[in-house]
Amino acid sequence: MTGFLAICMLTAGYAMIAKRLETTILTAPMVFLGAGAVLSVTGMVDHATSERLLHPLAEITLVVLLFLDAAQVDLRALRQRHVWPLRMLLIGLPLTIVFGSLAGFLLLSGWTPVAVILAAAILAPTDAALGQAVVSNPKLPVRLRRALTVESGLNDGLALPAVLFFAGLTAATMQSSGAWVLFAAKQITLGPLAGAAIGAAGGWILLRAKKYSTTADIYEGVGALAMAGAAYLSATLIGGNGFIAAFVAGLFFGAMIKGACKFVYEFTESEGQLLVWASFLLLGIALVPEAVAHLTWPMFGLILVSLFIVRPLAIWLSLAGTDAPFLTRLFFGWFGPRGLATALFALLVIDEVPHALGETILHLAVNTVWISALLHGITAAPLSNWYAGRIAVSDAPSSEVDRNAAPLPGDKA
């Protein structure tokens, strides 16, 4: 009881000063991961209960965020104007997995090649929430903030098929089973089909309801969340992957409504914060202390290489030939923090691979998250302000970083 009282007081207290903290080195992920770890170590909150709560909350959070992040993207505008995020998603993300795999081959002795690639895929997605001071800094060009937001919103959904594929392949390699081929094919094909159907139908119905005034803003949010759940469950029922379905449903729903549902853009900045904070808190309680206890030097080395070399190099190469200036490419490369998606993907595959490997991958993912939360949280505000100052005094024309930066629907930058 004392532990839950402390959680309520912490959450209320943080909410009261959250806006002020946005400009400091103290971020929400740092606060809630750290507080969770303290509550766990001191025994104020039961570890077993927290771990049982983490799995359903993690799945719900992942489904909602995959759907809503995808729904906020204007695919037509993305194809026509946003070269930077497209390059980072279509070239940078695969390169991140490739380079992460090469680093894993060198540092993770005893791992099978497929297991190493699986770990690299889990460490690839980024989370803008860990660098909120960057994407919310009005001193930075809209185009730059938009690129990071779009990339972090879509790369978890794009990385998920690779995670599922290599998880299945890892299990098949270690269990000498060929059934993974059919399973993976069904997951990756039936999931998108179910998601596309639910998302397109849901968007069409919402537009009709708005046209005939049979709904209102206050009810549309309930419907959007229900669509995310329907996509997940329908895909699961037919043998597809529910998370991929939620992501695809969001893409189709967003393409249909074209900004007509305010809830899609407001939820992640309001009620959605509670889901994110709760997920980081439970991660801190249930997983961080154990992960820290199992942190090895090879694992620590891989995490640092992933943060300081793998991602920056992949992004640098992906933006070659674009109008991204030298400092911008370095800036994008560093601000790719690993957050909820990395931890949730590890939780997702832990039951799909042999137990010992699953536990090790989970420890790797959770250690990556808290180290990234610390490093990116500390550097987000100072580096974004420094970079904004360099842009302001640069001889390069401002159009070099702000060209074609018209905001997408829901952008508050």
Buried (B, 14 or more C-beta within 10 A) or exposed (E): EEBEEBBEEBBEEBEEEBEEBBBBBBBBBBBBBBBBBBBBBEEBBBBEEBBEBBBEBBBBBBBBBBBBBBBBBBEEBBEEBBBBBBBBBEBBBBBBBBBBBBBBBEBBEEBBBBBBBBBBBBBBBBBBBBBBBBBBBEEBBBBBBBBBBBBBBBBBBBBBBBBBBBBBBBBBBBEEEEEBEEBBEBBBBBBBBBBBBBBBBBBBBBBEBBEEEEBEEEEBBEBBBEBBBBBBBBBBEEBBBBBBBBBBBBBBBBBBBEBBBEBBBBBBEEEBBEBBBBBBBBBBBBBBBBBBEBBBEBBBBBBBBBBEBBBBBBBBBBBEEEBBBEBBBBBBBBBBBBBBBBBBBBBBBBEBBBEEBBBBBBBBBBBBBBBBBBBBBBBBBEBBBEBBEEBEEEEEEEEBBBEBBEBBBBBEB
